C-alpha cells in the first residue's frame, strides 16, 4: 500500500512538473513571438512613414512629366528656381470622333517655381520641403532633351523628356485615277 501511495505521489509530481515545464516553454515561445510581432509592427511603421513622405515626390514626378509631355519646345524659359512654358491644351482627343489629335494647337502657359522650400505649379503649391530644382535643356544628336532634377530633404528625383515639335495636319492630296 505504501508503494502504491508513493507511486501515486510520484505520478502527480511528474504531471505537475510537466505542466510547469509546458507553461515555461509556452512563456518563452510567447515572449519571442511578441518580440517578433512588435519588430514587424515597427518595420511596417517605418515602411509606411517612408512611403508617405516620399510618395508625394514620385507623384510630383508623374505630374511634371504629364505636363511636360505636351510642351511647345520654343516656349521654354529656364531661370534659377523657375521654368515656364506653353503647353497644348487638348493635344489628344477621344478616338470616337475618328481623329487622334486636336490640330487646333491651343496652348496655355504653365509655370513651375521653387520658393521658400516649396514647389509651386501655376501659383498652387505642389510639394513641400524641396531643397533644390534644376532644369537643363540640351541637344544630343538630333534630339532636343529637357532634363530636370528635384531634391527633397532626403531623396531626389530626376528625369529627361524628349521635346518634339507638333506638326500641323498635312493637307490631303486627291488624285484622279
Phi, psi and omega in degrees: 000320178299321183292322179292321178295318179296320180295320179292320178295320179293319180297314177294326178295318178291322179292323175293320178295320178295319178296316178296319178296318178297318177296320179296315180295316177297325176296316178296314178296320179296318179295315180293324177294319178295322177295319179295318179295319179292326176293320177295321177296318179295319179294318178298319178296318180295319178295317179297318178297318178299315182294320180294318183284331185254343180296324180296329177293317180288327174295324176296320178299316178296320179297313181296316180299321179296319181284328180282345181287341180244038186272149170271113187301327183284351183261002185287129175234115181254127176227167177300128180059025181203141170217136177228153183198171171250139179232148180290137183292295184233076182290318179253131181243172181298142183282350180289349178272358178086000178236162181247345182222152175264114185266012175287334176056041173290139184230151174235155180277146177224152184216133177238120187229142174251116178222132175050046179062022175235140179259126183246138172243116184050048178065013174249134184294132182251323185203140177265163174057044176265125183268325181208155179216127180227133174236135180225132176248130182214157176253124176237120188055240180254011183259139174263117188239133174251116180249147177217159178216125179236125183245133173265196182292328184228000182208154179236152171240146179214145179201165177228143181235131174277124181270125180237139177279139177271129183264149176292155179294129181285139178292144179275139180256123179266130178247147178262123179241000000 
